[in-house]
Amino acid sequence: MLLRLAWQSLMNRRATVMLTILSIACSVMLLLGVERVRQESRESFLSTVSGTDLVVGARSGGPQLLLQAVFNVGFPTQNLSRTSYAMIGEDPRVNWIIPLSMGDMHRGYRVVGTTTAFRDHYRFARDQGLQLARGAWFANDAEAVIGADVARELAYTVGQSIVVSHGAGEISFVHHDEHPFAVSGVLAPTGTPVDRAVLVSLAGVDAMHADFVGAAEHDHDVTDPLAAAMATIGGPVEHDHDHDAHDHHDHGGHTGHDHDHAAHDHHDHDHGAHGHGGHDHDHHDHGHDHGPAHGEPGHVHDETCNHGHAHHEGTGSLSALLVGLNDRATALAVQRMINTYDEEALTAVLPGVALQELWAVLGVIERVLLFLGAFVVVIGLLGMLSNLLGTLDQRRREMAILRSVGARPRHLLLLLVGESFWVSAVGALVGLGLLSVVMIIGTPILEAHYGLHFALTWPTPNEWGLLTLIVIAGTLIGLIPGWRASRQALIDGLTPRL
Amino acid sequence: MTPSAYNLVEIRDLRFAWSSDGALILDIAELVVNSGQSLFLHGPSGCGKTTLLNIIGGVLSPQSGQVAVLGRDLRQLSGAERDALRADRIGFVFQQFNLVPYLSVIDNVTLPTRFSVARRSRAEIDGKTIESAAIELLDELGMAHVQRETVTSLSVGQQQRVALARALLGAPSMIVADEPTSALDSDRRDEFVELLFDSARAAGSSVVMVSHDRELGDRFDRVVDLRAINRAGGPA
């Protein structure tokens, strides 16, 4: 009854009330947006690793390895050998292994060398396996399977011929044109980084680089300006062709990384925290490579030139392994076994634990953002308070009329509480609507640049909780003008002395 | 308590000031109006007429003295009980701006029934709904045609009739009218007082009216000049 009266009263002042509602709606949208990004990114990260028991790579930090191997953020700076791959595969506790070889791109999309184990064992969301939307899995070293986003954004379908660029950038000057791949299949969307990957066989990766190295050997002077320059200077051109190819590769990779850095902000974190150090180191070493000290005995080629290019050594080394166990309970034991492996410095991480470490770092930022969002909502509600208080004086006659027809002071208090309820409730719902609109517009952009998928979902219990909290807070704020109105009504009686 | 067993208004030794150390506004030794009678209080502006109505309405409390309205001693009632007495048994009509601007005519008329169960159940006798009772009243007052309009589109005379319909809905025991005609021209003024009396009689409500206009008091049972009974001088 009073809610209806409150609504009618608000409609009478709709111009100013709309503004108040809008400011609350914007603040609610901000808060819910922060909350949703937080939840969705956690969800999406967790679903991506849902089927993997261990992630194995060269010695590095857990979150770093996870980001590189699973989330396609940055490239591993170290690789692991086929020997280690075989060793882990022989362990009876291991059910399956998905080997990953990374380091090349196709028009900004990561090319991942792997085996059919990827098809058979990769799991996302709640134990969902990969499905082909069209075509078939790669059957030889010249076929590729592309993720749903790759297919959609590049308008590729089965039969498309693709040339892989060397290095990790959207633009690279070195192309593996000698070994093009034909798209044999397109994956159904998964909501994971797989959507943005080009999957080829390990043999394909090896073949591609073998061809490339061969080409480099043939056209030595043309394809390698650095070597050509050095030859002109008459410096010690004692390095072999293979080495030249490496220099060249590194050059390409370097350029690519710079570009990547600019285009993808989210890579900043990776570079700053871990990747960059590794790259710097490499670059530094490369300086030595190019200089006169190039041929000095301390130069260990394999370690300094790796750059995540597992494959071009011809040994077919790998970037990372995703491991599935027969029994998840053995995860810690297998992890210990891998971490203490003598032949090669390896790191095995439990994805869940690594994610927890990641959240521990990001949690501070999340909390700051949530706090700021909440603060903006408080500002919005204070705006409503000032609006309600400001109009009270003009409404003294209205209050007196209500008193004369039987409204008690508590009715006037409830009337204003009802008004603040409506304003905050409508504001919260409009905010929810605004967020949906923003997400409809913004999701494709987020997907394109960050690979984050935000399903336009019904609000989660958490979000309803926040909304309820906002409405309760807003309603309670109405007690302040409500109390003043009831006090004023007692003084004014039936005839306000204006 | 039968209707005839109480006085409409009974005031003894009433003293009222806006603050405890302020000048007295009202100082009335005795004013008794029997049940079933109508009361006309007149006097110039500022002599305390409206203050007295506020006291009778239970909105203001005097510093001392006894005030009984419709047989209930207001001193013995809590604020909430006084509010309930007013809501259930008194209908008000003021000088002007009687109506809530954001409600339609019909919503204004039915407003008292939102706050008083007693008013609502009395309005709903004979199988009428609140709305049909309100429309019936508006019709009696010649206002049925404006029931869905916004009140701001009405003339002052129309607004006063709507206010009267609202005061009458649910047949309160007493109609209190505070200068209800002062915004009307003289023809409308007499017409309105006629309407007030006729409809109040039909509803079984007693009328208490104050006005500075002595001429309006012809039809009232009791005509009292407030200056004659108020020993306190009016405020400046």
HADDOCK unambig.tbl for C-alpha pairs under 7 A between the chains (distance, minus, plus):
assign (segid A and resid 1 and name CA) (segid B and resid 114 and name CA) 6.99 0.50 0.50
assign (segid A and resid 8 and name CA) (segid B and resid 102 and name CA) 6.30 0.50 0.50
assign (segid A and resid 9 and name CA) (segid B and resid 102 and name CA) 5.95 0.50 0.50
assign (segid A and resid 12 and name CA) (segid B and resid 102 and name CA) 5.39 0.50 0.50
assign (segid A and resid 398 and name CA) (segid B and resid 100 and name CA) 5.94 0.50 0.50
assign (segid A and resid 401 and name CA) (segid B and resid 98 and name CA) 6.39 0.50 0.50
assign (segid A and resid 401 and name CA) (segid B and resid 99 and name CA) 6.96 0.50 0.50
assign (segid A and resid 401 and name CA) (segid B and resid 100 and name CA) 6.97 0.50 0.50
assign (segid A and resid 404 and name CA) (segid B and resid 92 and name CA) 6.32 0.50 0.50
assign (segid A and resid 405 and name CA) (segid B and resid 87 and name CA) 6.00 0.50 0.50
assign (segid A and resid 405 and name CA) (segid B and resid 91 and name CA) 6.97 0.50 0.50
assign (segid A and resid 405 and name CA) (segid B and resid 111 and name CA) 6.79 0.50 0.50
assign (segid A and resid 405 and name CA) (segid B and resid 112 and name CA) 4.81 0.50 0.50
assign (segid A and resid 406 and name CA) (segid B and resid 83 and name CA) 6.42 0.50 0.50
assign (segid A and resid 406 and name CA) (segid B and resid 84 and name CA) 6.99 0.50 0.50
assign (segid A and resid 406 and name CA) (segid B and resid 86 and name CA) 6.15 0.50 0.50
assign (segid A and resid 406 and name CA) (segid B and resid 87 and name CA) 3.76 0.50 0.50
assign (segid A and resid 406 and name CA) (segid B and resid 112 and name CA) 6.06 0.50 0.50
assign (segid A and resid 406 and name CA) (segid B and resid 115 and name CA) 5.53 0.50 0.50
assign (segid A and resid 406 and name CA) (segid B and resid 116 and name CA) 6.75 0.50 0.50
assign (segid A and resid 407 and name CA) (segid B and resid 115 and name CA) 5.82 0.50 0.50
assign (segid A and resid 408 and name CA) (segid B and resid 83 and name CA) 5.99 0.50 0.50
assign (segid A and resid 493 and name CA) (segid B and resid 54 and name CA) 6.64 0.50 0.50
assign (segid A and resid 493 and name CA) (segid B and resid 59 and name CA) 5.33 0.50 0.50
assign (segid A and resid 493 and name CA) (segid B and resid 60 and name CA) 6.53 0.50 0.50
assign (segid A and resid 494 and name CA) (segid B and resid 54 and name CA) 6.46 0.50 0.50
